[in-house]
Amino acid sequence: MITERPPREATLRGLLRGRGFRRLLTVRLLSQLSDGVFQVSLAAYVIFSPEHQSSPADIAAVLAVMLLPFSVIGPFAGVLLDRWRRRQVLLTGNLARFGLGLVTAALLLGRAPDWMFFAAALLVTALNRFILAGLSAALPRVVAPSDLVTANAISPTLGTVAAAAGGGVGFLVHQVLAPGRSADAVLVTLAALLYLSAAFAAQRIAPDALGPEVHGELPSLREALAAAWNDLLAGLRHLVRDCRPAVHALAAVTLARFCYGMLTVMVLMLSRYTFNSAEDNAGGLATLGVAVGVSAAGFGLAAVVSPWCTRRLGLTGWMTVCLGSAAVFVPALGLTFREAPAMAAALLLGVVTQGTKICADTLVQESVEDEFRGRVFAIYDVLVNVSFVAAAGVTALVLPLNGRSASVVLGLAALYALGAVLYFRAARRT
């Protein structure tokens, strides 16, 4: 059982004195900066292209194609994270994304069928989730246990801010280019070059610095895959039997991600059809860019306030506050269906969504042993992906094209409130 104790105060400056943390953070920032540019190119092509008339169902279908296949193989990737050197995963994964990015750009310029474009983008996204799980699993190897809360507040949050910055760069580049496949191909090529820079940054880390500890020779890929199923079951048994705080945290963060997914689709449709005219693709993309930037500011604010809040409320207390506060401000701001209140809601959603993630990351890292940590973080990513896709699917069934639905907003507020109550009760029992 985890006994919550306020961690000693750490700062970004203090963490950056550690060379291992500094280099790992550099890899994260460059990787997620690239992700932001790449994701804008996808949004521009799929949602805001003059060639497409997107609906919530279209968005749900794209998310399913992009995320669900990896959700099936994700736990097996976690097994490899516990067997392969994590530094090599970061290096080769970013090199592979560099090559795949160039292939995706070529497909756009060659006007290849959409399924080929989505297949290439799927591989880039799958590697992205693999790399992020490896970064989280490696973090306890480069910081002291007492600094994990602060490191979890800083590292993933700065990564999210970097992704938003990449998105901002992508939005700006797209605004100055003529809309069409050529502009999207330029963005994908830019993302590919940034992936290459992340690979160079990973190469500066010592091959064995990020673990895991393996006795004897590393198994071959074939041997690792053959043992994957049994290892996965062992990881699940360890999680359920010995890590109840982590189980409750994963349930809470999955619920928060589901609600965030539904609200994301709503903002997409509002940006396209309510805040701008349906024909104004550039305006819709610009409005979405503002929403992403505001939400990223909320993620950054969460990094500032979460260590302070967890020292005073505990990890479970701060997570409960995050879920409960969303139940209040989502309907208060969302029911107006106006742009300014929607941006305010995006800011606060960034705070509470990242706040729950910081708490969940820390609880998982504290309660899961190192030899299982890669598998558990891969399962964590699968839960996030599935909940996000499920949210898009549900939204496709209930959200009108213009994104205005009071019943959806009220239903999400009730779901946030229920999650806060259930998580608080479960955490107290533990």
C-alpha positions in Angstrom: 0.0 0.0 0.0 1.2 3.5 -0.9 1.6 5.9 2.0 1.4 9.4 0.6 4.1 11.7 1.9 4.7 15.2 0.7 7.8 15.0 -1.5 10.7 17.4 -0.9 10.5 20.5 -3.0 12.3 20.3 -6.3 12.6 22.8 -9.1 13.2 22.6 -12.8 16.6 24.2 -12.3 17.5 21.5 -9.8 16.3 18.7 -12.0 18.2 20.1 -15.0 21.4 19.8 -13.0 21.1 16.1 -13.6 22.6 15.2 -17.0 20.4 12.2 -17.4 17.2 14.1 -16.8 18.3 16.9 -19.0 19.0 14.6 -22.0 15.8 12.6 -21.5 13.8 15.8 -21.4 15.5 17.0 -24.7 14.4 13.8 -26.4 10.9 14.3 -25.2 10.7 17.9 -26.2 12.0 17.3 -29.7 9.8 14.2 -30.2 6.6 15.9 -29.1 7.4 19.1 -31.0 7.5 16.9 -34.1 4.2 15.3 -33.1 2.5 18.7 -32.9 3.6 19.5 -36.4 2.6 16.1 -37.7 -0.8 16.2 -36.0 -1.6 19.6 -37.5 -0.9 18.2 -41.0 -3.3 15.4 -40.3 -6.0 17.8 -39.0 -5.5 20.1 -42.0 -5.8 17.3 -44.5 -8.7 15.3 -42.9 -10.8 17.9 -41.1 -10.1 21.3 -42.7 -9.3 20.4 -46.2 -11.5 22.0 -49.0 -11.7 18.4 -50.4 -13.5 17.0 -47.3 -16.7 17.8 -45.5 -16.0 16.4 -42.1 -18.6 15.2 -39.5 -18.1 13.8 -36.0 -18.5 10.3 -37.6 -15.6 11.1 -39.9 -13.4 12.2 -37.0 -14.3 9.1 -35.1 -13.4 6.9 -38.0 -10.0 8.6 -38.4 -9.2 8.2 -34.7 -10.2 4.5 -34.9 -7.9 3.9 -37.8 -5.1 5.8 -36.1 -5.3 4.5 -32.6 -7.2 1.2 -32.3 -4.7 -1.1 -34.1 -2.0 0.1 -31.8 -4.3 -0.4 -28.8 -4.3 -4.1 -29.7 -0.5 -4.4 -29.9 0.3 -1.9 -27.2 0.7 -4.3 -24.3 3.1 -6.4 -26.4 5.2 -3.3 -27.1 5.3 -2.9 -23.3 6.9 -6.3 -22.9 9.6 -5.2 -25.3 10.1 -2.0 -23.3 10.9 -4.2 -20.3 13.4 -6.3 -22.4 15.0 -3.9 -24.8 17.3 -1.0 -23.8 14.9 2.0 -23.6 17.6 4.3 -25.1 17.7 2.2 -28.2 13.9 2.4 -28.4 14.0 6.2 -28.4 16.8 6.2 -31.0 15.5 3.7 -33.5 11.8 4.8 -33.0 12.6 8.4 -34.0 14.7 7.3 -36.9 11.8 5.2 -38.1 9.4 8.1 -37.8 11.8 10.2 -39.8 11.6 7.7 -42.7 7.9 7.2 -42.4 7.3 11.0 -42.4 9.1 11.3 -45.7 7.0 8.4 -47.1 3.8 10.1 -45.9 4.8 13.4 -47.6 5.5 11.5 -50.8 2.1 9.9 -50.7 0.5 13.3 -50.3 2.3 14.8 -53.2 1.7 11.7 -55.4 -2.1 11.9 -54.6 -2.0 8.3 -53.4 -5.3 6.8 -52.2 -6.4 7.9 -48.7 -5.9 4.4 -47.2 -2.2 4.5 -48.1 -1.8 7.9 -46.4 -3.7 6.6 -43.3 -1.5 3.4 -43.2 1.7 5.5 -43.1 0.3 7.9 -40.6 -0.9 4.9 -38.4 2.7 3.7 -38.2 4.0 7.1 -37.2 1.3 7.3 -34.4 1.9 3.8 -33.2 5.6 4.6 -32.8 4.7 7.8 -31.0 2.8 6.0 -28.3 5.6 3.4 -28.0 8.2 6.2 -27.5 6.1 8.1 -24.9 5.6 4.9 -22.9 9.4 4.4 -23.0 10.0 8.0 -21.8 7.7 7.6 -18.9 9.1 4.2 -17.9 12.7 5.6 -18.0 12.0 8.7 -15.9 12.6 7.0 -12.5 16.1 6.0 -13.8 17.2 9.7 -14.0 15.6 11.3 -11.0 15.5 10.6 -7.3 12.3 8.9 -6.0 11.5 12.0 -3.8 11.5 14.2 -7.0 9.1 12.0 -9.0 6.0 14.2 -8.5 7.8 17.3 -9.6 9.5 15.5 -12.5 6.1 14.2 -13.6 4.7 17.7 -13.4 7.6 19.1 -15.5 8.6 16.5 -18.0 5.3 15.3 -19.6 3.8 18.8 -19.2 6.7 20.4 -21.0 6.4 17.7 -23.6 2.7 18.6 -24.1 3.6 22.2 -24.3 6.2 21.3 -26.9 3.6 19.4 -28.9 1.3 22.5 -28.7 4.2 24.7 -29.8 4.8 22.3 -32.7 1.1 22.6 -33.5 1.4 26.4 -33.4 4.3 26.2 -35.8 2.3 24.0 -38.1 -0.7 26.3 -37.9 1.4 29.3 -38.8 3.2 27.5 -41.7 -0.2 26.3 -43.0 -1.6 29.8 -42.9 1.1 31.2 -45.2 0.9 28.3 -47.7 -1.8 27.8 -50.3 -4.3 25.2 -48.9 -4.0 21.8 -50.4 -1.9 18.6 -50.5 1.4 20.5 -51.1 1.0 22.5 -47.9 0.2 19.3 -45.9 3.3 17.6 -47.4 5.5 20.5 -46.3 4.3 20.1 -42.8 4.9 16.4 -42.8 8.4 16.9 -44.1 9.1 19.4 -41.4 7.9 16.9 -38.8 10.1 14.3 -40.2 13.2 16.5 -39.9 12.3 17.2 -36.3 12.0 13.4 -35.6 15.5 13.1 -37.0 16.7 15.7 -34.5 15.1 13.8 -31.6 17.0 10.7 -32.8 20.3 12.6 -32.6 19.4 13.8 -29.1 18.7 10.2 -28.0 22.1 9.1 -29.3 23.7 11.3 -26.7 22.3 9.1 -23.9 24.4 6.1 -22.8 23.0 2.9 -24.2 22.3 1.3 -20.7 21.4 4.5 -18.8 17.6 4.1 -19.1 17.3 0.5 -18.2 15.7 -1.9 -17.7 18.0 -4.0 -15.5 18.3 -7.4 -17.4 20.3 -10.3 -16.0 22.2 -12.1 -18.8 21.9 -11.4 -22.4 18.9 -9.6 -23.9 16.5 -12.0 -25.5 16.0 -12.0 -29.2 12.9 -10.4 -30.7 11.4 -13.8 -31.5 12.0 -15.0 -27.9 10.5 -11.9 -26.4 7.4 -12.1 -28.6 7.0 -15.8 -27.7 7.0 -15.0 -24.0 4.9 -11.8 -24.4 1.6 -13.2 -23.5 2.7 -14.8 -20.2 4.7 -11.7 -19.3 1.6 -9.5 -20.0 -0.5 -11.6 -17.8 2.2 -11.4 -15.1 2.2 -7.6 -15.4 -1.6 -7.4 -15.1 -1.6 -9.7 -12.1 1.0 -7.5 -10.5 -1.0 -4.4 -11.2 -4.3 -5.8 -9.9 -3.0 -7.7 -6.9 -0.2 -5.4 -5.6 -0.9 -1.9 -7.0 -4.4 -0.9 -6.0 -3.6 2.8 -5.9 -2.3 2.5 -9.5 -5.5 0.7 -10.6 -7.7 3.4 -9.1 -5.6 6.1 -10.7 -5.7 4.5 -14.1 -9.5 4.2 -13.9 -9.7 7.9 -13.0 -7.4 9.1 -15.8 -9.2 6.9 -18.3 -12.5 8.5 -17.4 -10.9 12.0 -17.6 -9.5 11.2 -21.1 -12.9 9.9 -22.3 -14.5 13.2 -21.3 -11.7 15.2 -22.8 -12.1 13.2 -26.0 -15.7 14.1 -26.3 -15.0 17.7 -25.6 -12.2 17.7 -28.2 -14.5 16.6 -30.9 -17.1 19.2 -29.9 -14.5 21.9 -30.1 -13.4 20.7 -33.5 -17.0 20.9 -34.9 -17.6 24.2 -33.2 -14.4 25.6 -34.8 -15.4 24.3 -38.2 -19.1 25.1 -38.4 -20.2 27.4 -35.5 -17.4 29.8 -34.7 -16.6 30.2 -38.5 -18.6 29.6 -41.7 -18.3 26.1 -43.1 -16.5 27.5 -46.2 -13.8 29.3 -44.2 -11.4 26.4 -43.7 -8.5 28.7 -42.9 -10.6 30.4 -40.2 -11.7 27.1 -38.7 -8.1 25.9 -38.5 -7.0 29.1 -36.9 -9.7 28.9 -34.3 -8.7 25.3 -33.5 -5.1 26.5 -33.2 -6.1 29.1 -30.6 -8.0 26.4 -28.7 -5.0 24.1 -28.8 -2.7 26.9 -27.6 -5.0 27.9 -24.8 -5.3 24.3 -23.7 -1.5 23.9 -23.8 -1.3 27.0 -21.5 -3.5 25.0 -19.1 -1.2 22.0 -19.3 1.7 24.4 -18.4 -0.2 25.9 -15.5 -0.9 22.3 -14.2 2.9 21.8 -14.1 3.2 24.8 -11.9 0.3 24.2 -9.4 0.3 20.4 -9.2 3.4 20.0 -7.0 2.1 22.6 -4.6 -1.4 21.1 -4.6 -0.1 17.5 -4.0 2.0 18.6 -1.1 -1.1 20.0 0.6 -3.9 17.7 -0.7 -2.0 14.5 -1.5 -2.1 12.8 -4.9 -5.6 11.5 -4.4 -6.9 14.8 -3.1 -5.6 16.8 -6.0 -6.9 14.2 -8.5 -10.4 14.4 -6.9 -10.3 18.2 -7.0 -9.4 18.1 -10.7 -12.3 15.8 -11.6 -14.8 17.6 -9.4 -14.0 21.1 -10.6 -14.5 20.0 -14.2 -18.1 19.0 -13.3 -18.6 22.7 -12.4 -16.9 24.7 -15.1 -17.7 22.5 -18.1 -21.5 23.4 -18.0 -20.9 26.9 -16.7 -18.7 27.8 -19.7 -19.7 25.2 -22.3 -23.5 25.8 -22.4 -23.0 29.2 -23.9 -21.5 27.7 -27.2 -19.6 31.0 -27.7 -16.0 31.2 -28.6 -14.6 33.2 -25.6 -16.2 30.9 -22.9 -15.1 27.9 -24.9 -11.5 29.1 -24.8 -11.7 29.6 -21.1 -13.0 26.1 -20.7 -10.1 24.8 -22.9 -7.7 26.5 -20.5 -9.2 24.9 -17.4 -9.6 21.5 -19.1 -5.8 21.6 -19.8 -5.2 22.2 -16.1 -7.4 19.4 -14.8 -6.6 16.9 -17.5 -2.8 17.3 -17.0 -3.3 17.4 -13.2 -5.0 14.0 -13.2 -2.2 12.6 -15.5 0.6 13.9 -13.2 -1.0 12.2 -10.2 -1.7 9.0 -12.1 1.9 8.9 -13.5 3.3 9.3 -10.0 1.1 6.6 -8.4 2.0 4.1 -11.2 5.7 4.8 -10.9 5.6 4.6 -7.1 3.6 1.4 -6.8 4.8 -0.6 -9.8 8.1 -2.4 -9.7 10.7 -1.5 -12.4 10.6 -4.8 -14.1 6.9 -4.4 -14.8 6.8 -0.7 -15.3 7.1 -0.7 -19.1 4.2 -3.1 -19.5 2.0 -1.1 -17.1 2.8 2.2 -19.0 2.0 0.5 -22.3 -1.3 -0.7 -20.8 -1.8 2.9 -19.6 -1.4 4.2 -23.1 -3.8 1.6 -24.4 -6.5 2.7 -21.9 -6.0 6.3 -23.0 -6.2 5.5 -26.7 -9.3 3.3 -26.3 -11.1 5.8 -24.1 -10.3 8.6 -26.6 -11.6 6.6 -29.6 -14.6 5.5 -27.6 -15.3 9.1 -26.8 -15.2 10.0 -30.5 -17.5 7.2 -31.3 -20.1 8.1 -28.8 -19.8 11.8 -29.8 -20.5 10.8 -33.4 -23.8 9.3 -32.3 -25.0 12.2 -30.3 -23.4 15.4 -31.5 -24.9 17.5 -34.3 -22.7 18.8 -37.1 -22.4 22.3 -35.7 -21.2 20.9 -32.3 -24.0 22.4 -30.2 -25.6 20.0 -27.7 -26.6 21.0 -24.2 -27.4 17.3 -23.3 -23.8 16.3 -24.2 -22.3 19.1 -22.0 -24.6 18.2 -19.0 -23.9 14.5 -19.4 -20.1 15.1 -19.3 -20.5 17.3 -16.2 -22.4 14.4 -14.5 -19.7 11.9 -15.6 -16.9 14.1 -14.1 -18.8 14.4 -10.8 -19.4 10.7 -10.6 -15.8 10.0 -11.4 -14.7 12.3 -8.6 -16.9 10.7 -6.0 -16.0 7.1 -7.0 -12.3 7.8 -7.1 -12.3 9.5 -3.7 -14.1 6.7 -2.1 -11.9 4.0 -3.7 -8.7 5.9 -2.7 -9.8 6.3 0.9 -10.6 2.5 1.2 -7.1 1.8 -0.1 
